Amino acid sequence: MIKAHVRHILVPDEQRCRELKERIDNGEDFATLAKRFSHCPSGHHGGDLGEFGAGRMVPQFDEVAFEGELNKVHGPVRTQFGYHLIEVLSRGERKDSPIAVLRRKCQASLRACQAGLRSILTLGRKSGPWG
């Protein structure tokens, strides 16, 4: 599954969003501005939303997260929540956790054991009770 790592700044009006983008374009720090101005709780973390998969955000946000140029500030992007400045930090396949890998291996082993038991039962039925 493809994941995107994104940070954003959310403000209620387009004019404020444009002003913040201009400040970023002029060299001000995105994270500092997010902490100061974002109306999203992620602002406390510099606007960092972490990684998420497609379909987890509203369509306008997803479009930028999964199709927008990396390491570029996009926006204003209007959603029902307000106006966003969005920066896609990275995008790619998510690696499975060690637990997910172990789970798959255990499931494969279990299926192999079940198939073996079915074979033994089938042979036992064909041979009868005294082989």
ABEGO torsion letter per residue (X at the ends): XBBBBBBBBBBABAAAAAAAAAAAAAGBBAAAAAAAABABAAAAAGGBAEBBBBGABBAAAAAAAAABBBGBBBOBBBBAAEBBBBBBABBEBBBBBAAAAAAAAAAAAAAAAAAAAAAAAAAAAAAEAAX
